[in-house]
Amino acid sequence: MLGQKRFSKHKIIIGSANFGLNYSQLNSFKKVNIKEIKKIIKFCEKNKINYLDTANGYGDAEKIIGSIKKNKWKIITKIPKVKTQNSKEIENFIFNTINVSLGNLKSRSLYAVLLHDEKQLLSRNGKKIFKLLKYLKRKGKINKIGVSFYTPSILLKTLSNFKIDIIQIPINYINKNFLDKKILRNIKKNNIEVHARSLFLQGLLLKKKTNNKRFKKFIKYLNTWHHQKKINRLESALNFFNDLNFVDKYILGLENLNQLKQIIKTKKKILVDFPEFDKKYIKDPRKWI
């Protein structure tokens, strides 16, 4: 045991995908009602949790946040894939998207803007897009530029061509794809801020039963493992991050305030091993459909 130490609430980013829509291939995270969102925001503002992750692709999440928040939040939003090849249209799309987000959120500036499409900077118009984001950074509309990644090789190629500030990557004890020495060296060398997402693998790591045949064997295995270790699902998922010092923040998707309180109360434990499962489709929710 590590005494009474708990997970630092100051490393928490509130994920807002299910503030605006049902989020998860398994429908693990239902859309949160306004009353519960208000409770979450109010609790965070009282407890100095001041980071929010959102996107204008998350339904009306940005507008809801803008209508509720009172304190000054550090908000990260995302730009959807830029599909046009026309230079002027790209410029209009980037500027309009950022301005709409600022309006929705009732903010003068954003802590960070991430590209939602991990291949965007490596596309034909990548340099143009990056140049526009750097312009917005100089103007003070955004503080940091980043990319939301799924694929380690694309991350490495992007870092070798662009000086970005933030990366958002999936990490959990089933998906360790980004815990590669070369990636970790690059992160440290470039002083990149790391935000971990998918801590609970869209809720799958917290499930004790499922009607989905593809996951029954996996859930049964997790049930046995946790019973043998005498540890609960939340403890295993969170304690996996004990030694991952390169992770600056972790994004949490919530259905209610009680879940956030449980996470904050979870004590740190020394675990020498974690569940392993060799089915590759398990670790990537995009392949669950």
C-alpha positions in Angstrom: 0.0 0.0 0.0 1.0 3.7 -0.5 -0.5 4.9 2.8 -3.5 7.3 2.4 -2.3 8.8 -0.9 -5.1 9.3 -3.5 -5.1 10.3 -7.1 -4.3 14.0 -7.6 -7.5 15.8 -8.6 -5.3 18.5 -10.1 -4.4 16.0 -12.9 -8.1 15.4 -13.8 -9.6 16.7 -17.1 -13.4 16.4 -17.3 -14.3 14.8 -20.5 -17.6 16.1 -22.0 -18.4 13.9 -24.9 -21.4 12.5 -23.2 -22.6 15.9 -22.1 -23.8 16.3 -25.6 -24.4 12.8 -26.9 -24.3 9.1 -26.0 -20.7 8.2 -26.1 -19.1 4.7 -26.3 -19.4 1.9 -28.8 -21.1 -0.1 -26.0 -23.3 2.7 -24.9 -21.5 2.6 -21.6 -21.7 6.4 -21.3 -25.2 7.7 -21.7 -25.8 11.4 -22.3 -25.7 13.2 -19.0 -28.7 15.3 -18.1 -28.3 19.0 -17.5 -29.0 18.8 -13.7 -26.1 16.3 -13.3 -23.8 18.3 -15.5 -24.4 21.3 -13.3 -23.6 19.3 -10.2 -20.3 18.1 -11.8 -19.3 21.6 -12.9 -20.1 23.1 -9.5 -18.2 20.4 -7.6 -15.2 20.9 -9.9 -15.2 24.7 -9.4 -15.3 24.3 -5.7 -12.5 21.7 -5.7 -10.1 23.4 -8.1 -10.6 20.9 -10.9 -10.4 23.4 -13.8 -9.7 21.4 -17.0 -12.4 20.5 -19.5 -12.0 18.4 -22.8 -14.7 19.0 -25.4 -15.4 19.4 -29.1 -18.0 21.0 -31.3 -18.6 17.5 -32.6 -19.9 16.4 -29.2 -23.5 17.5 -29.9 -24.4 20.6 -27.8 -21.6 19.9 -25.2 -19.8 23.2 -25.8 -23.0 25.3 -25.5 -24.0 23.5 -22.2 -20.6 24.1 -20.7 -20.7 27.8 -21.8 -24.1 28.2 -20.1 -23.1 26.6 -16.8 -19.5 27.4 -16.0 -18.7 30.3 -13.7 -15.0 30.0 -13.0 -12.2 30.4 -15.5 -11.7 26.9 -17.0 -8.8 25.6 -19.1 -10.7 24.3 -22.0 -9.4 21.9 -24.7 -11.5 21.6 -27.8 -11.0 19.8 -31.1 -11.2 20.6 -34.8 -12.9 18.0 -37.0 -11.3 16.7 -40.2 -10.6 19.5 -42.7 -11.9 17.9 -46.0 -11.4 20.8 -48.5 -8.3 21.3 -50.5 -8.9 24.9 -51.2 -6.5 27.2 -49.3 -9.1 30.0 -48.6 -11.7 27.4 -47.6 -9.3 25.8 -45.2 -8.6 29.2 -43.6 -12.3 29.9 -43.3 -13.0 26.5 -41.8 -10.3 26.7 -39.2 -11.1 30.3 -38.1 -14.9 29.7 -38.1 -14.6 26.5 -36.1 -12.5 28.2 -33.4 -14.8 31.2 -33.3 -17.9 29.0 -33.0 -16.3 27.1 -30.1 -15.3 30.3 -28.4 -18.8 31.6 -28.7 -20.4 28.4 -27.5 -18.1 28.2 -24.5 -18.4 32.0 -23.8 -14.6 32.2 -23.6 -12.1 34.7 -25.0 -9.4 32.0 -25.5 -8.8 28.3 -25.4 -6.2 26.4 -23.4 -5.6 24.1 -26.4 -7.0 23.1 -29.8 -6.4 19.6 -31.0 -6.9 18.1 -34.4 -9.4 15.3 -34.1 -8.0 13.5 -37.3 -4.6 12.1 -36.3 -3.5 12.1 -40.0 -4.4 15.8 -40.6 -1.0 17.3 -40.3 0.5 14.6 -42.5 -2.0 15.4 -45.3 -1.4 17.6 -48.3 -2.7 20.6 -46.4 -1.0 19.8 -43.1 1.5 22.6 -43.2 -1.2 25.2 -44.1 -3.4 24.0 -41.2 -0.5 24.1 -38.7 0.4 27.6 -39.9 -3.1 28.9 -39.3 -3.1 27.3 -35.8 0.2 29.0 -35.0 -1.3 32.3 -36.1 -4.2 31.9 -33.7 -1.7 31.0 -31.0 0.2 34.2 -31.6 -3.1 36.2 -31.5 -3.9 34.7 -28.1 -7.0 32.8 -29.1 -5.4 29.5 -28.3 -2.6 28.7 -25.9 -1.5 25.3 -27.2 -1.7 23.2 -30.4 -2.1 19.4 -30.4 -3.4 16.2 -32.0 -5.6 13.4 -30.7 -3.8 10.1 -31.7 -4.8 6.5 -32.0 -1.7 5.1 -33.8 1.9 5.2 -32.5 3.5 5.3 -35.9 1.5 8.3 -36.9 2.4 10.1 -33.7 6.1 9.5 -34.3 5.9 10.7 -37.9 4.0 13.8 -36.8 6.5 14.7 -34.1 9.4 14.4 -36.6 7.7 17.1 -38.8 5.8 19.4 -36.5 6.5 21.1 -33.1 3.2 20.4 -31.3 2.5 21.2 -27.7 0.0 18.5 -26.6 -0.8 14.9 -27.5 -3.9 13.0 -26.4 -3.5 9.3 -26.5 -5.4 6.1 -25.3 -3.7 4.4 -22.4 -5.0 1.6 -20.1 -3.7 -1.7 -18.9 -5.0 -3.5 -22.0 -3.8 -0.9 -24.5 -0.1 -0.1 -23.9 0.7 0.7 -27.5 2.0 4.1 -26.7 4.3 2.9 -23.9 7.1 2.5 -26.3 10.6 3.7 -25.5 11.0 5.6 -28.7 7.7 7.4 -28.2 8.6 8.2 -24.5 12.0 9.6 -25.6 10.4 11.8 -28.2 7.8 13.1 -25.7 10.5 14.0 -23.2 12.8 15.5 -25.9 10.1 17.7 -27.3 8.7 18.7 -23.9 5.2 17.6 -24.9 2.2 17.7 -22.6 0.5 14.3 -22.4 -3.2 13.8 -21.9 -4.3 10.1 -21.4 -7.8 9.1 -22.5 -9.6 5.8 -22.5 -8.5 5.0 -19.0 -11.5 2.7 -18.6 -11.6 1.6 -22.3 -15.0 3.3 -22.8 -16.3 1.7 -19.6 -15.4 -1.9 -20.6 -12.8 -2.3 -17.8 -15.4 -1.4 -15.2 -18.1 -3.9 -16.4 -18.9 -7.1 -14.5 -21.3 -8.6 -17.0 -22.3 -8.1 -20.6 -24.7 -9.4 -23.2 -22.3 -8.8 -26.0 -20.8 -12.2 -27.1 -17.6 -10.6 -28.2 -16.7 -9.5 -24.7 -18.1 -12.3 -22.5 -14.8 -14.1 -22.3 -12.9 -10.9 -21.6 -15.4 -9.9 -18.8 -15.2 -13.4 -17.3 -11.4 -13.2 -17.3 -11.5 -9.7 -15.6 -14.0 -11.0 -13.0 -11.6 -13.9 -12.1 -8.5 -11.7 -12.0 -10.0 -9.1 -9.7 -11.5 -11.7 -7.4 -8.1 -13.3 -7.1 -6.3 -10.0 -6.4 -9.0 -8.8 -4.1 -9.1 -5.4 -5.8 -12.0 -3.6 -7.5 -12.2 -2.5 -11.2 -11.7 1.2 -10.5 -8.6 0.5 -8.4 -6.9 -1.6 -11.1 -7.7 0.9 -13.9 -6.4 3.9 -11.9 -3.4 2.3 -10.2 -2.0 1.3 -13.6 -1.0 5.0 -13.9 1.1 5.0 -10.7 4.5 4.8 -12.5 3.5 6.6 -15.7 5.1 9.9 -14.7 5.1 11.2 -18.3 1.3 11.5 -18.2 0.4 15.1 -17.2 -3.4 14.8 -17.2 -6.0 12.1 -17.5 -9.4 12.6 -19.2 -12.4 11.2 -17.3 -15.8 10.5 -18.9 -18.5 10.7 -16.3 -22.1 9.8 -16.0 -22.6 11.5 -12.6 -20.9 13.3 -9.8 -20.7 10.2 -7.6 -18.3 8.6 -10.1 -16.0 11.6 -9.9 -16.1 11.4 -6.1 -15.3 7.7 -6.2 -12.3 8.3 -8.5 -10.9 11.0 -6.2 -11.3 8.8 -3.1 -9.5 5.8 -4.7 -6.3 5.1 -2.8 -3.1 4.3 -4.5 -1.9 0.7 -4.2 1.3 -1.1 -5.3 0.3 -3.6 -8.0 3.0 -5.8 -9.5 0.9 -7.0 -12.4 -2.2 -6.2 -14.4 -4.7 -8.1 -16.5 -3.4 -9.2 -20.0 -5.6 -10.1 -22.9 -4.3 -11.0 -26.4 -7.3 -10.2 -28.5 -6.2 -7.1 -30.4 -9.8 -5.9 -31.2 -10.4 -5.4 -27.4 -8.0 -2.5 -27.1 -9.4 -0.4 -29.9 -13.0 0.7 -29.6 -13.1 1.7 -33.3 -13.0 -2.1 -34.1 -15.9 -3.0 -31.8 -18.6 -2.3 -34.4 
